[in-house]
Amino acid sequence: EKCRVTMVGGHAALGTVLVRRKANDRPKDYELCLRSSCKKIRVVTNISGDADLLVTGSPSVAVKVFDSLDIEQFEKTASITVALEQASREGIGSLACFRDSFENTLVVFVLRGEQQRDQLSRRDSFFSAAQRSLQLPPPGDREGKGKRRVSRTVIVTSASGAVDAIRSVVASLDKSRCEKRELYFRNTAGSHLHPSSRPSQGGIADHVVREFNKWSERNEMLEDGEANVLLHMIGSLEKLFAAKSLDNVPIRNQGKRICEFFGNPVDGIENTLSVDRDRSERE
C-alpha cells in the first residue's frame, strides 16, 4: 500500500514500514495512522523476532505494540501467578527475544487514562510483567553477566501517539542528529565542568563563585559583591559550610546569618538584628 509523503511534527516522513498481519485481517489503528507518516507500507505475514512493525532504512527500528485488548486478553487467560511465572521464565510475548533480535527496539503500550493508572499502580499488572521481561538476560546467560541490548519503552493514550513515538525514536537515532548532539555536548562540556573536558582548578573555582553568586542572589542571602568577599576570605565552600563565626569578614550582619542557614548559629548577631528590625519598622 502506497502512502503520501508528508512532513509530520517537523520530521521527514518515515521510509518503508513493514506491518505484520494477515492480508485479510483488519488493519490496526496505528497502521491507519502510519499511512500519512511513511512513504510506503508493506503488509507481511511474519517479521523475525516477533515484531509488529519494522521501520526499514538507516536506522531501522523494530516495534512491538500492546493495546488494551492485548492486555485484557492476557489477564483473562492467565492467573496472576502464572503470568508472573511466565514473565520471569520466558517473558511476555517473548519480549526478551524481541529485544535481542534487533539493534533498535521500541515497545509501545497504548493505554487510556484509567487503564494506564491501573497498569502503573499494580506490580502484578501486564505492564509490570512486560518490563521485567525486558530485563531478562539473553538465553544462555543465566547469571546475567553478559551484555544485553536495551529496548525503549513508551506509554501513549492513542494510536496517533504511538506513531508520534515511533517517529521521535527514529529521528533521535538519525546519524546526522547524533553527530550534532555529540558535537553540542563536546562544546558545552567545558562550561558545565563535565569530567570529559578535564576542567582546570581555575575553571572549577570560577564556576563555584559564579554559581554561589546566583544562589545567594536567588535566596536574598547576600548583597552585591558580598558573595565574592565571603568566598575570598573563607577560602572554599567546604570551610564556609563549617564556619561558626564570620566576625572577620567585612559584610553586613544580615549576610553573616548565612552560617545559620547551614546549621551553625552565629553568636552576637540576633540582638543586633532585632535592633535593626525594630528601627526599620519604626521608620
C-alpha positions in Angstrom: 0.0 0.0 0.0 1.5 3.3 -1.1 1.0 6.4 1.2 1.5 10.0 0.5 4.8 11.6 1.8 4.3 14.3 4.4 6.2 16.3 6.9 4.8 15.4 10.3 5.7 17.2 13.6 8.8 18.7 11.9 10.3 15.3 11.0 10.5 13.9 7.5 8.2 11.0 6.7 9.3 7.5 7.6 10.6 5.3 4.9 9.1 1.9 4.1 7.4 0.3 7.1 6.7 -3.5 7.3 3.5 -4.3 9.1 2.8 -7.8 10.4 -0.7 -9.1 9.8 -2.6 -11.4 7.6 -3.7 -9.9 4.3 -7.4 -10.2 5.1 -7.2 -9.0 8.7 -8.5 -5.6 9.6 -5.6 -3.1 10.0 -4.9 -1.9 13.5 -5.5 1.8 14.3 -1.8 2.5 14.5 -1.4 1.2 10.9 -4.1 3.5 9.7 -2.3 6.4 11.4 1.0 5.4 9.8 -0.3 5.8 6.3 0.1 9.6 6.4 3.6 9.3 8.1 5.5 7.0 5.9 6.5 6.6 2.2 5.3 3.0 1.9 3.6 0.3 3.9 4.2 -3.4 3.2 1.9 -5.9 4.8 3.8 -9.2 5.6 2.6 -12.3 7.5 5.8 -12.6 9.6 8.6 -10.5 10.9 11.5 -12.2 12.6 11.9 -11.5 16.2 8.1 -11.3 16.7 7.9 -7.5 15.8 4.6 -5.9 14.9 6.3 -3.2 12.8 9.7 -2.7 11.3 10.8 0.7 10.1 13.4 0.0 7.4 16.3 2.1 6.4 19.1 3.5 8.5 18.5 3.4 11.3 15.9 0.6 11.3 13.6 0.3 14.3 11.6 -2.8 15.3 8.3 -2.0 17.2 6.1 -4.1 19.4 2.7 -2.6 20.2 0.3 -3.7 23.0 -3.1 -2.1 23.3 -5.9 -2.5 25.9 -7.3 -5.6 24.1 -4.0 -7.4 24.3 -3.7 -6.7 28.0 -7.3 -7.7 28.7 -6.9 -10.9 26.8 -3.7 -11.7 28.7 -5.1 -11.1 32.1 -8.2 -13.0 31.4 -6.5 -16.1 30.1 -3.8 -16.3 32.8 -3.9 -16.1 36.5 -1.6 -13.5 38.2 0.7 -16.3 39.5 1.0 -18.0 36.1 1.6 -14.6 34.4 4.4 -13.7 36.8 6.0 -17.2 36.5 5.8 -16.9 32.7 7.3 -13.4 32.7 10.2 -14.5 34.9 10.8 -17.6 32.9 10.5 -16.7 29.2 9.0 -13.2 29.1 5.6 -12.0 28.0 5.2 -12.4 24.2 8.9 -13.4 24.0 9.8 -9.8 24.7 13.4 -10.7 25.7 13.8 -12.4 22.3 12.3 -9.4 20.5 14.8 -7.1 22.3 17.8 -9.2 21.3 16.7 -9.7 17.7 17.2 -6.1 16.6 19.7 -3.4 17.2 17.0 -0.8 17.9 13.7 -1.8 19.5 10.7 0.1 20.9 7.8 -1.3 22.9 4.7 0.8 22.8 1.7 0.5 25.3 -1.5 2.1 24.1 -3.4 2.7 27.3 -6.1 5.2 28.0 -6.2 7.2 31.3 -7.9 4.8 33.8 -6.2 1.7 32.4 -2.9 3.5 32.3 -3.2 4.3 36.0 -4.2 0.7 36.8 -1.3 -0.8 35.0 1.2 1.5 36.6 -0.1 1.1 40.1 0.0 -2.7 40.2 3.1 -4.8 40.5 1.3 -7.8 39.1 0.0 -5.9 36.0 0.7 -6.8 32.4 2.9 -3.7 32.0 5.0 -4.5 35.1 5.5 -8.1 33.9 6.5 -6.9 30.5 9.0 -4.5 32.0 10.5 -7.4 33.9 10.6 -9.5 30.7 12.7 -6.8 29.1 15.2 -7.1 31.9 15.7 -10.8 31.5 19.3 -11.8 30.5 19.9 -13.2 27.0 19.3 -17.0 26.5 22.3 -19.0 27.9 23.3 -16.2 30.2 21.7 -17.4 33.4 23.9 -15.3 35.7 23.0 -12.1 33.8 26.6 -11.0 33.4 26.6 -10.7 29.6 25.9 -7.5 27.7 22.2 -7.1 26.8 20.5 -4.7 24.5 18.2 -2.1 25.8 14.7 -1.7 24.5 12.9 1.7 24.7 9.5 1.7 26.3 6.8 4.2 26.0 3.2 4.6 27.1 0.7 6.6 25.0 -3.0 7.1 25.1 -3.8 6.7 21.4 -2.7 5.2 18.1 -1.6 8.5 16.8 0.5 8.9 19.9 2.1 5.6 19.1 3.1 6.8 15.6 4.5 10.0 17.2 6.6 7.9 19.5 7.9 5.9 16.6 8.8 9.0 14.6 10.5 10.5 17.6 12.7 7.4 18.2 13.7 7.1 14.5 14.6 10.8 14.4 16.7 10.5 17.6 18.7 7.7 16.0 19.5 9.5 12.8 23.2 9.7 12.3 23.4 13.4 11.5 21.4 14.2 14.6 23.6 12.0 16.7 26.7 13.7 15.4 25.2 17.2 16.1 24.2 16.1 19.5 27.7 14.8 20.3 29.2 18.0 18.9 27.0 20.1 21.2 27.9 18.0 24.2 31.6 18.4 23.4 31.2 22.1 23.0 29.3 22.6 26.3 31.3 20.0 28.4 33.7 22.7 29.5 31.1 25.2 30.6 29.3 22.5 32.6 32.6 21.1 34.0 31.9 17.6 32.7 34.8 15.3 33.6 35.5 14.6 29.9 36.6 18.2 29.5 39.2 17.9 32.2 38.5 21.3 33.8 41.3 23.2 35.4 41.3 24.2 39.1 40.9 27.8 38.0 37.8 26.9 35.9 36.3 25.0 38.8 36.9 27.9 41.1 35.3 30.3 38.7 32.3 28.0 38.3 31.9 27.8 42.1 32.0 31.5 42.5 29.5 32.1 39.7 27.0 29.5 41.0 27.4 30.7 44.6 26.6 34.2 43.5 23.5 33.0 41.7 22.4 31.0 44.7 22.9 33.8 47.2 21.0 36.3 44.9 18.1 33.9 44.5 17.8 33.3 48.2 18.5 37.0 49.0 21.2 36.0 51.4 23.9 38.5 50.4 24.1 41.8 48.7 26.1 42.5 45.5 29.7 41.7 45.9 29.4 40.1 49.4 29.5 36.6 48.0 32.8 37.2 46.3 34.2 38.8 49.5 32.9 35.9 51.6 34.5 33.2 49.4 37.8 35.1 49.1 38.1 35.5 52.9 36.9 32.0 53.8 38.7 30.1 51.0 36.2 27.4 50.0 32.5 26.4 50.2 33.6 23.5 52.5 35.1 25.9 55.0 32.0 28.2 54.7 29.6 25.3 55.5 31.6 24.5 58.7 32.2 28.1 59.8 30.8 29.1 63.2 31.9 32.7 63.0 32.2 35.3 60.3 33.4 38.2 62.6 36.4 38.9 60.5 34.5 39.1 57.2 33.6 42.6 56.2 29.9 42.0 55.2 26.6 43.0 56.8 25.4 41.2 59.9 22.4 40.0 57.8 24.9 38.4 55.4 26.7 36.7 58.3 23.5 34.8 59.1 24.3 32.5 56.2 26.0 30.3 58.9 22.6 29.7 60.4 21.3 28.6 57.1 24.0 25.9 57.1 23.1 24.9 60.7 25.8 26.9 62.5 24.3 29.7 64.6 26.4 32.9 64.9 26.7 34.4 68.3 26.1 38.1 68.9 24.0 38.7 65.7 20.5 38.0 66.8 20.3 41.0 69.2 21.8 43.3 66.6 19.3 42.1 64.0 16.4 42.7 66.4 17.5 46.3 67.0 17.9 46.9 63.3 14.5 45.3 62.6 12.7 47.4 65.3 14.4 50.6 64.0 13.3 49.8 60.4 9.7 49.1 61.5 9.6 52.5 63.3 10.8 54.2 60.3 
